[in-house]
Amino acid sequence: MLKIKEINNQETWDNYISNNNGHPLQLWGWGEVKTQSISGETNWEVKRIAAIDESSNAQIILGAAQILFRKAPSPLGKLAYIPRGPVVAKTSPNFENIFSLFKQYAKEQGSFTLKIEPDWKEIPEQLNKLNFTQSSTNIFISNTLALNTSDPKWYSLENKSNSISRLNQKNKAKPTTGTITGTLDYIEAQHKEIENNLLTLMSRSTRQNVRKAAKNVIIDKVHFGEPKFQIYFEQFYQIYSDTSARASFPIHNKDYYLNLAKQMGNYLDFWVAKNNEEENEPQSVVSFLWNIKTKHCSFELYGGMNEKGQKLRANYPLKWNAIKDAIYSDTNFYDMNGLVSDGVSSFKLGFVGNDQSKSTEWVGTIDFPIKKITRLAFDTFLPKIKNFIRKTNR
């Protein structure tokens, strides 16, 4: 028999999410960030629940969900939202029961609907009995570029197979069966094969920019609490502020991003490219990336560069180093978090040879209606609900 149990220990929660293909937006730290107030306005309430098998003495967790709750305009009640979750294996025989328990929990918390937004390419058939509806508007952008960083067989490169073969043969390692050294050699060879495949997959101009720009920048990665973090952070916020003013999009205040880095800890990789063009010029940050990462994926949160970074094309080697980090840390895939404007999308698609067919379309937002409210009220308030979710997800 299954039951719902609230998890109130961060270590227990993060260990489960990290070891069970959980998305980094399901980590404890992300929930804490979303509960913080912005401009004095109360944000989200967070609950972390697990479906437990009571028949086992060990109380095995079969599925988990970090649910964000927020009061919606009257008379709707609360909105329940699971960003990039829940964490449930689609092959689980308890799949349908687990979702029913999550929906029931949201109802008990006073929610009028439960929204989920997993990184699935298709909706499992098991959900058909739960009366879900496909939302017409997504909270996160569903069309993205998700590079497989764990499986060399993912790539379909018929026209470039000779190039890949040459690269992989050059770096091939043959394991010695039954030895630790042999196993490590095999893993290293797998990593190198994926790296070579991705290099070959790039458009020619992207590959050239990655290599040429790497000569003029220094790439570094830090985490919250490390000595260089605060120095980089001040420069990051200045670049991001200038970018937001130039591109006319809103950003949070400095304390929000500082708290985000603190709450996510080592799950947040703060990447910077520093200027190294002239020997006597100070090494200042010219481009940055903020990625949150579990074994499931490395997910880009924020990125930007200043005019110097644009001139140096610093974002090319910066992103490539973040992708390689995902490969060598055995992360399943690297998600560039949306194909939005033409310029940004063109830059991202250059990493797959400008081939739009290699982009990824997630299923988007799925709604599980709970309360029987009038269609008029739902249609009236839904756009407002979407807007405040998007605003607080930046």
N, C-alpha and C positions, 0 to 999 in steps of 0.2 A: 504493500500500500504506500502511496506517495503522499507527502504532506509538505507544506511550505514552512520554511524556517528563515527568519531574518538573520543575516550575518552581520555582526558588529565588530569584527576584528579585521583590521586592514591587512595584516600579513596573510591570514587565512584566505581572505577574498582575492587579493592580488595573485597569490600562488595558484588558486584555482583558475582565474582568468588567464594567466600567463601559460599554464600547462594544458589548457583545453581549447586552444584555438580561439581565445577571446580577443576581441578587438580592443585596442588601447583606449577607446572612448568608454569602455566598460570598466576600466580600472578605477580604483577607489579615489585617486587624486582628481580625476575628471569630475566625479560627482561632487567632491568638496568644492571645486572651483565654481561649479554652477549654483551652489547654495549661497555663495557670497553675494552681498548686496552691491549693486552698481548705482552710483549717484543717489544713494540713500533709499533705493527702491528694492523691496524684497524680491529675491529671484526665485529659485527652485527649492523644493524639498526633495530629499533623496532617500530612497529605501533600497537596500540590497537584499535580495531574497534568493533562496535556493530550493529546488525541489529535491527532497530527501527521500530515500528508500527506507521506510520504517521497518521493513522485513529484515534488514541487515543490522547486526549489532554495531557495525562500524558507521552506520548512518551515511551511506555513500551519497554524494551529491551527483545528481543526474542532469542537472541543468541549472543555470543561474541567470539573473537579470538585475542590472542596476537600473531602477526605474526613477525617472524624474517626474515630480508632481508639481503642477502649478495651478493656482486658482484662475479659472476662466471667467469671462463676464457672466453675470447672472442672466438666466437661471441655469446655466449649463453645469456648474459644479467644478470639479477638477479635471484637468487634462493629465493623462498618464502617458509618458513618452520613454521609449527605450532606444537610445541612440546606438546605432550599429550593433544591435543585439536583438534578442537575447543570445546567451551562449548555450546552445543546445545542439547536439549532433543530429543532423537530419536523418541519419540511419538508426537513431534510437527507437526501439519498439515502444517507448513511452512518450514519443514526440507529441502526439495529440493531447495526451493527458497532462503533460507538463505545461503546454500552452493554455489549456483550460484552467489550470491552477493559477497561472500568472494573470489571466483575465479575471478570475474570481477575486484574486487579491486586489487588483486595481479597483474592482467594484466595491469591495469592502472599505477601501480608502476614500470612497465618495467620487470616483471618476465617472465621467459620462462616456469616455472612450479610451481605448488603449491604442497608442500608435507605436509601431515598431519600424525600424529602418535598418534591417540587416544587410550585410554585403553579400547577398545572394544574387545569382544570375537568373534564377527562376524560382517561382513560389512552389514549395513542396505540395504534393497532392493531399498530404495529411491535414492541411489547414482548411480544406474545403468544407469540412463539417463544422467549422467554428464561425461561419458566417462573416468572414472578413470582407472588406471592400478595398479596392485599390484607390488610393487617394489621387486626385487630379493634380495636386501640387506637392512637390517633394520639399523636405526640410533641408537636407543636404543634397548637393547636385548628384544626380544618379549617373550621368555620363562622365566617365573618368578614364584615366589611363592607369591600369594596374599591371605592373610588370611582374611576371612570375620570376622570383629570385631563388627558387629552390629546385626546379625541375628542368633539366636541359632539354627534355622531350617536348616542352611546351611550344617551342619555336617552329614556325612553319616558314622555312627559308629556302625553298627549292632553288631559287635563282642565285642564292649566295652560298650554296652548300659547299662548293669547292673552297671558298675563302674560310669558312668555318672549319672545314677539315684540316686545312693547313695550320690554322691557329691552334686547334686542339691537339694535333699530332705533335706540334712543337713543345707543348706543355704537358703532354700526357705522362701520367705516373702509373706504373703497374704495381698493384699491391702484392705483398707477400702473404699468402693465406695463413691465417691463424696468428699473426703477430700484430702488436699494437702499432708498430711502425707502418706495416702494410695497410692497416685500416686508415691511419692518418693520411698516408699517401693517396689512398683512394678518395677520401673526403676532399683533400686538397685538389685533386684532379677534377672532381665534380664541380667545385667552386670555380676553378679556372675555366672550365668548359662553359659554364653559365656566363661568366664575365666576357669571354670571347664571343659567345653568341650575341650578347647584348651589344657589344661593340660593333659587330658586323651588321646588326639589325638597324643601327642608327643611319640616318641620312648622311651623305658624304660631308655636307657642310657642318652638321652637328658634331661628327667625329673629329673634323679638323678643328673646330672651335674648342672642343674638350682638350685636345692635345696642345694646341697653340696657347690658349689662355692659361693652361696649367703652368706655363713657364713664367708667368707674370704675377701669379698670386700664390699665397700660402694658405692651405686649407687646414682648419683646426676644428675640433669638436670638443665641447665642454658640457658639464652638467652643473646644476645648481649647487652652490657651496664650494666649488673649486676656485682657486685664487684668481683665475682670469675671467671668471663669469661676470663679475660686476663691471669690469672694464668693457667687455664686449656688450653687455646689456645696455649700457648707456648709449653706445654707438648704434646698436640695433634700434633702440626706440627713436633716436633722431632720424634714422633712415626711414623707419616705418611711418613716422609722423609726416615727413616730407612727401613720402609716396602717397599717403592718404590725402594730403592736401592737393597734390598734383592730379591724382586720379579721382578725386571727389568721392571717397568712401570713408565711412566713420570707423574709428578704432577705439579701443578702451583706453583708460588712463594707464599710466605707468605701473601703478600698484597692482592692477589686474594681471598683467603679464608676469610681474615678479612673483605674485602669489601662484600663478599657474606653474611656473618653473619650480617653485618650492614644493607644491603639492604633488607634481608628477615625478620629482626627484630624478633618479637615473633612467626612468622610462621616457624622459624627454631629452632628445639629442639636440643640442644647440650648435648648429654648424655655421661657421663664418669663413668667408674668403677675405684675406687681408692683402692689401696692395704691396707688391714686391717689385714694382716696375723699375724703380730707381734705387740705387744702393743707399743714397743719403736721404731719401724721403721716408718720413715716419710710416710705420706699418699700421695703417688704419683699416677698419672694417669697411668693405665696399659692397658686400653682399651677404645675405644671411638666409638660413632655413631653420625652422622649428619643426622637428618631427617627433611624434610620439610613437613608441615602438614596443611591440610584444613579439613573440615568436610567430604570431599570426600574420602581422603586417607592420610595415613602417608607413605611417600616415602623415602626410604633410599638412601642418596646421597653417603656418605663415611663411612667407618668403618675400624678399625684396632686395633692391640694390639702389645705390645712388648713381649719379652721373658718371663718376669714376668707374664704378662697377660695370656700367653699360659699355663704356669705352673699352674696358679690359675684357668684356664678355665673361665676367667672373662667374656668372650663374651657371655656365656650362660645366666647368670642372667641379664646381660646388655640388651640383645635383648628382653628377656622376660619382663623386666620392660617397655621397649618402646612399646611392644605389648599391655601390660595391660593399658598403658596410652592411647593408641588408643581406647581400649574398653570403658574405663570410661569417655572419652571425646566424646563419641558417634560418632566416626569416622567410616565411612563405611567399609573400609578395610585397611590392612597393607601390603604394597608392598615392598618385599625385593630386588627389582630392579635387577632381572636377576639371572639365574642359569648358572654360567660360568664354572669355573674350577672344577675338581672332588672334591677337598678338600672342597672348599667353598660351592659347591652345596650339598655335603653330610651333612655338618653342618646345612645348611638351611632346607634341607628335613627332618632332625631329628625332626623338629617342627611339622611335619605331619606324624610321624611314618615311615619315609623313604619310603613313598608311592608316587612314581613319578606321579601316576594318579591324585594326588591332586594339581599338579603344574598348572599354568595358562599360556595359550598361547594367547597373544594379537594379533590383526590382523596384526601388523607390520606397515611398511611405505606404505602409499597410495599416489600415484602420480596423479595429475590432470594436464596433459599437456596443455599448453596455446599457445605457439608459434609453428608453423610448421617448425621445424628445421630438417635437414637431420638426418637419423638414425645413420649415421657414426659419426657425431659430438657428438650426444647424447651418444653413446656407448663409445666414446673416453674419454669424460670428466666426465662421471658419477662417475667412481671410485675415481677420484680426489676430486669431490664434497663431496662424502661420507666421505673421509678421513679427510677433513678439518672440517666437521661438528662434527665428532667423537672427533677430537682433542680438539675442543673448548667446548665440552660438559662434559669434565672430571671435 
